[in-house]
Amino acid sequence: MNLENPNPGPSRVLTGLVIVMGVLIIVGLAALVTVIISRHLHPEVAPPHEVQRVLLHIGGQSRITNIVPSANGDVIIEISGQNGDQRVAVWEPSSGRISAELDLVPTP
């Protein structure tokens, strides 16, 4: 028991841990700033996207009446013809093709 100094200072282990934590904080902050500056100076450029052409044959006086995106990523295209007939085409942008067509022809 130390009677001269009843309240001894922090232990050497605790002091060492505080110094190590301070160094780790400084190193982590320096790494974060380096990454931010590096990404700002050298932004990643996305490769050019290849354009896909899709042919959807619309005859005569037909016209597209509606284009609706579906939940799974496909695009539903409604086409109205001159005789009152209608057609629905399903386009898959991921593959760039028409996956289905449905002809709706009015009955007399």
Salt bridges, closest charged atoms under 4 A:
GLU92 OE1 - ARG97 NH2 3.75
GLU101 OE1 - ARG87 NH1 3.16
